Each structure stands twice: as C-alpha cells, then as structure tokens.
C-alpha cells in the first residue's frame, strides 16, 4: 500500500501535469489562429505596476518582467470570469519538454480514466518525468468577474514561468485550451517595489482554514495573505484566497459547490448568480505572503478558497462592510 506521502507526491505530479497539458494545448490553439495579430500595447508602467489585460481568451502583458516584488493590475474586459496563476518551471525546461515528455504519458493516462479504468490511468502518470515535482505555483490573482480590475502583489525569483487560467467555458473546455496561457521570463534585474503596508491580515492553512486578524472597513484596503501551510487538496491543487461581493440573490451554497474545478459543474461559465469576484491571491507555497488591494463598498462579502467544499474546511468566511 502506498504511503500518504507517496500519494501526495503522485497527486502533485498529476496536478502539475494536468495543468501543463491544458496550457500546452492552449498554446497550440493560439498558434493555429489565422486571425490578424495585434501588437501588444501593454507595457511596464512608470509606477512599476505590470498591466495585464484580457479581452477574449488572452493575456496581454509584457514578455519579461523584473524579479522581486511585483504588482500586477489585471483588467478583465472579457465576458467570462478569469484569474491568472503563475507557475515556475525548473531551469532549462520549456514547452518543448512538455510536448515530448509529458503529452504522450498524459494522453494515455487520461484515455484510460475516461474509459473507466481509473487505476490503470493513475498508474500511467507514474511515467511522468521527475522534474515535474519541481514546478511550483507561486501566486497570481484570485478570480475576477467581467468588467472588473484586480491588483495583486507577489514576489518572484528570476526564472522561466508560465501564466495560465483554467476556469472552464460553458462547454467544459478550459480557458487555457482556448489561449489563456503564455510564457513569462523573470529577469535578474530587481524591481524597485517594496512590500505593501497592510490593512487586513489573513492566514490560510489546511488545519485552521481562513483566519482574519483585523477588522474590515469600507474604502481602499490592502489584504496580506500568509500561507501558513499548503497541501494538495482532493482536486489536486492548493488553497488560495478569492474575494467575492454578494448581491441580494446570491446563493452561498451554490458558490461553495462551484469552487471545485474537478466537478463538471464547478469553476465553469457562467459563475453563480449574484456574485462578483474582485480578485485575491492565488495558490502559493508554504510560508509565502501575497497581497491584494481592493476598494470595498458597503455590502456583504465572502472570502473563499478554490477547493472542494470550502465551507467544510473553514475556507469560506462571510463579512459585512458597514456604511
């Protein structure tokens, strides 16, 4: 019988290989697009903020950014809900390695699973290259609804990264398969940014869930999210923080169920009625801190994690901002 440690390592490899496969398919989809290419107008701004714009199934952003603390301002101009997640690859590994060393294994494994041969399918993933365990999710934004802007700060080391979104279209196809995947180079040049001054501190862990340490008030607020630990959950990804504004017809139970991408009805367009996603901080390693800044109007809100049944893990926290 496999040990728990071995199971988690295999699960992590499955998670990483799955997301990278989706990313690769998305990249190939982009390359096959015969439409007119548009020059990327997004540049690193004078205020040291990296602008990311999504108009359809794309990330318009610089190809190379400095290392150190970086603030990302993500503007979602598309009709779907999105996030961006940054994945750090081992030195020397590129999308070519994914195509030659990962795709055949993952294709055969998924084929077996789809045929109902789950045990054989998961065993197939044991053929994945060992370096996949070195790919690390290092943060990004939380979910952002159409027409909204999210601002997130994370610290990045020099290296080769990919930026992706794996929310699903209403037909179940991942956004990364539709083009929401791109390579990102983080250079040795260090940004001039420093950590933000914090208004609200949040700890998140698998044992305690979401713990809010400060009162939350209206106006411009900066949240610091500290990852006390990080584990692989049942849907093969780690926990994160997403801020949601609720309207009168919002259904908390529907939101709770929707946050699991592994459910056919989860993390899929459209988002549940009555919810507006305002950003947050995506999956990060143990001991990491990320920041997000948002203007809070009076009303009802939720902090929630993209894991199966977040309410059962104390990863769904409601709060009210007063007048």
C-alpha positions in Angstrom: 0.0 0.0 0.0 1.3 3.4 -0.9 2.2 5.8 1.9 0.3 9.1 2.3 3.5 10.9 1.3 3.8 9.0 -1.9 0.1 9.6 -2.7 0.5 13.3 -2.2 3.6 13.4 -4.4 1.8 11.5 -7.1 -1.2 13.7 -6.8 1.0 16.8 -7.1 2.6 15.4 -10.3 -0.9 14.7 -11.7 -2.0 18.2 -10.8 1.0 19.8 -12.4 1.0 17.6 -15.5 -2.7 18.2 -16.0 -2.4 22.0 -15.8 0.7 22.0 -18.0 -1.0 19.8 -20.6 -4.0 22.1 -20.7 -1.5 25.0 -21.1 0.2 23.3 -24.0 -3.0 22.6 -25.8 -4.0 26.3 -25.4 -0.6 27.4 -26.8 -1.1 25.2 -29.9 -4.6 26.6 -30.3 -3.2 30.1 -30.3 -0.5 29.2 -32.9 -3.2 27.8 -35.2 -5.2 31.0 -35.1 -5.1 32.6 -38.6 -6.6 35.9 -37.5 -4.7 39.1 -37.7 -2.1 39.5 -34.9 -2.3 42.7 -32.9 0.7 44.4 -31.4 0.7 44.1 -27.6 0.0 47.6 -26.2 0.6 46.6 -22.6 3.9 47.8 -21.1 5.5 48.0 -17.7 4.2 51.3 -16.4 6.2 54.1 -14.7 4.6 53.3 -11.4 6.2 49.8 -11.5 2.8 48.1 -12.0 2.6 45.3 -14.5 -0.6 45.6 -16.5 -2.4 42.5 -17.7 -5.5 42.8 -19.9 -7.9 40.1 -21.1 -10.2 41.0 -23.9 -11.1 37.5 -25.0 -9.1 34.3 -24.3 -5.7 36.1 -23.9 -3.2 37.6 -21.5 -1.9 40.9 -22.9 1.2 41.6 -20.8 5.0 42.1 -21.1 7.1 39.0 -22.0 9.8 39.9 -19.5 9.5 41.5 -16.0 11.9 42.2 -13.2 12.4 39.9 -10.2 11.5 40.7 -6.7 8.2 42.3 -5.6 5.8 42.9 -8.5 2.4 44.4 -8.5 0.0 43.1 -11.2 -3.0 45.0 -12.2 -5.3 42.6 -14.0 -8.2 44.1 -16.1 -10.8 41.6 -17.2 -12.5 43.1 -20.3 -13.9 39.7 -21.4 -17.4 38.3 -20.8 -16.1 35.5 -18.7 -14.7 35.2 -15.2 -10.9 34.7 -15.1 -7.8 34.6 -12.9 -4.1 34.4 -13.6 -1.8 31.8 -12.0 2.0 31.9 -12.2 3.8 28.6 -12.4 7.6 28.4 -12.0 9.5 25.8 -14.1 12.8 24.2 -13.4 15.8 25.7 -15.1 16.1 24.5 -18.7 12.6 23.2 -19.0 10.3 24.6 -21.7 7.1 24.0 -23.5 9.1 21.7 -25.8 9.8 19.4 -22.9 6.1 19.3 -22.2 5.4 18.2 -25.8 8.0 15.5 -25.9 8.0 14.1 -22.3 4.5 14.8 -20.9 1.9 14.8 -23.6 2.1 11.1 -24.6 2.0 10.0 -21.0 -0.8 12.3 -20.0 -2.9 11.5 -23.1 -2.7 7.7 -22.5 -3.4 8.2 -18.8 -6.5 10.3 -19.4 -7.7 7.9 -22.1 -7.7 5.1 -19.6 -9.5 7.2 -17.0 -12.2 8.2 -19.5 -12.7 4.6 -20.3 -13.4 3.9 -16.6 -10.0 2.4 -15.9 -9.0 4.8 -13.2 -6.4 2.6 -11.5 -4.6 2.0 -14.8 -4.9 5.6 -15.7 -3.3 6.9 -12.5 -0.6 4.3 -12.8 0.3 5.7 -16.2 1.1 9.0 -14.6 3.9 7.3 -12.8 5.8 7.6 -16.1 6.0 11.4 -15.9 9.5 12.9 -15.6 10.7 13.5 -12.1 11.3 17.2 -12.7 7.5 17.9 -12.7 7.6 17.7 -8.9 9.8 20.9 -9.1 7.2 23.0 -10.8 5.8 25.4 -8.3 2.6 27.6 -8.2 3.9 30.9 -6.9 0.7 33.1 -6.8 -1.3 35.3 -9.0 -4.7 36.9 -8.8 -7.9 35.5 -7.4 -11.0 35.1 -9.6 -12.1 38.4 -11.3 -15.5 38.9 -12.8 -16.1 40.6 -16.2 -15.5 44.3 -16.2 -13.5 44.3 -13.0 -9.9 45.0 -12.1 -7.8 43.2 -9.6 -4.5 44.2 -8.1 -2.1 41.6 -6.6 1.5 41.8 -5.4 3.7 38.7 -5.3 7.5 38.2 -5.0 9.2 36.3 -7.9 12.7 34.9 -8.3 14.4 35.0 -11.7 13.4 32.2 -14.0 11.1 30.7 -16.5 7.4 30.8 -15.8 4.0 30.3 -17.4 0.9 32.3 -16.8 -2.4 30.5 -17.1 -6.2 30.4 -16.4 -8.0 27.1 -16.1 -11.6 28.3 -15.5 -13.9 26.4 -17.9 -16.1 27.5 -20.8 -19.8 26.6 -20.6 -18.9 23.5 -22.7 -16.4 22.3 -20.1 -13.3 23.4 -22.1 -10.5 25.0 -20.0 -9.7 28.7 -20.8 -6.1 27.6 -21.1 -7.1 25.4 -24.0 -8.7 28.4 -25.6 -5.5 30.5 -25.5 -5.1 31.7 -21.9 -1.6 30.5 -21.4 1.7 32.3 -22.1 5.4 32.1 -21.2 6.9 34.7 -18.8 10.5 35.5 -18.2 11.5 36.9 -14.8 14.9 38.6 -15.2 17.8 39.1 -12.8 17.1 42.8 -12.7 15.3 43.5 -9.4 12.2 45.7 -9.3 12.2 48.9 -7.1 9.0 47.8 -5.3 8.8 47.1 -1.6 6.2 45.2 0.3 2.9 46.9 0.8 1.5 48.4 4.1 -1.2 46.1 5.2 -4.7 47.0 6.4 -6.1 43.4 6.9 -4.0 40.3 7.7 -5.3 36.9 6.7 -3.7 33.5 7.5 -4.8 30.4 5.5 -3.9 26.8 6.3 -5.3 23.3 5.8 -5.8 23.0 9.6 -7.4 26.3 10.5 -8.8 27.5 7.2 -9.1 31.2 6.7 -8.3 33.3 9.8 -8.9 37.1 9.6 -6.9 39.1 12.1 -8.2 42.6 11.6 -11.5 44.5 11.2 -12.6 45.1 7.6 -13.8 48.6 6.7 -15.1 50.4 3.6 -12.7 52.2 1.2 -9.3 51.2 -0.2 -8.0 48.2 1.7 -4.8 46.1 1.3 -5.0 42.5 2.4 -1.9 40.5 3.3 -2.4 36.7 2.8 0.0 34.5 4.6 0.2 30.8 3.6 0.7 29.1 6.9 0.8 25.8 5.0 0.0 24.4 1.6 -1.3 21.0 0.7 -2.7 19.1 -2.3 -6.5 19.0 -1.9 -8.9 16.5 -3.4 -8.9 18.4 -6.7 -5.1 18.2 -6.9 -4.5 22.0 -6.3 -3.7 24.0 -3.2 -5.8 26.5 -1.4 -6.0 30.2 -2.3 -8.0 33.3 -1.4 -10.8 34.9 -3.5 -12.8 37.9 -2.6 -16.5 37.9 -3.6 -19.1 40.6 -3.3 -22.6 39.3 -2.8 -25.9 40.8 -4.1 -29.4 40.0 -2.8 -29.9 36.9 -4.9 -26.6 35.3 -4.1 -26.7 31.6 -3.1 -23.8 30.8 -0.7 -24.3 27.0 -1.1 -24.1 27.4 -4.9 -20.9 29.3 -4.6 -19.5 26.7 -2.3 -20.2 24.0 -4.8 -18.9 26.0 -7.8 -15.4 26.4 -6.4 -14.2 22.9 -7.3 -12.9 22.7 -10.9 -12.9 18.8 -10.7 -16.7 18.8 -10.6 -18.2 19.0 -14.1 -20.4 21.9 -12.8 -17.6 23.6 -11.0 -15.4 26.6 -12.0 -17.4 26.9 -15.2 -19.0 29.7 -17.1 -21.3 31.3 -16.0 -20.4 31.9 -12.4 -23.2 31.6 -9.9 -25.8 34.4 -9.9 -25.4 37.3 -7.5 -21.6 37.0 -7.1 -18.9 39.4 -8.3 -15.3 38.2 -8.0 -12.9 41.0 -7.0 -9.5 39.2 -7.0 -7.4 37.9 -4.3 -4.2 35.8 -4.1 -3.8 32.5 -6.0 -2.1 29.3 -4.9 1.3 29.9 -3.1 3.8 27.7 -1.3 4.0 27.3 2.5 5.5 30.4 4.2 4.7 32.8 1.3 2.8 36.1 1.6 0.9 37.7 -1.2 -1.1 41.0 -1.2 -4.2 42.2 -2.9 -5.7 45.7 -2.9 -9.4 46.5 -3.4 -11.9 49.3 -2.8 -14.7 48.0 -0.6 -18.2 49.5 -0.8 -20.8 48.8 1.9 -22.4 45.4 1.5 -21.9 41.7 2.0 -18.8 39.8 1.0 -17.1 36.3 1.1 -13.5 35.2 1.3 -13.4 31.7 -0.2 -10.8 29.2 -1.4 -10.9 27.2 -4.7 -11.0 23.8 -3.0 -13.8 21.2 -2.8 -16.4 22.1 -0.2 -14.6 25.1 1.2 -17.2 25.7 3.9 -16.3 22.3 5.4 -12.7 23.3 5.6 -13.3 26.7 7.2 -12.3 28.3 3.9 -15.5 30.2 3.4 -15.8 33.4 5.5 -18.6 35.9 5.2 -18.3 39.5 6.4 -20.2 42.8 6.1 -18.8 46.2 5.3 -20.9 48.9 7.0 -21.9 52.3 5.8 
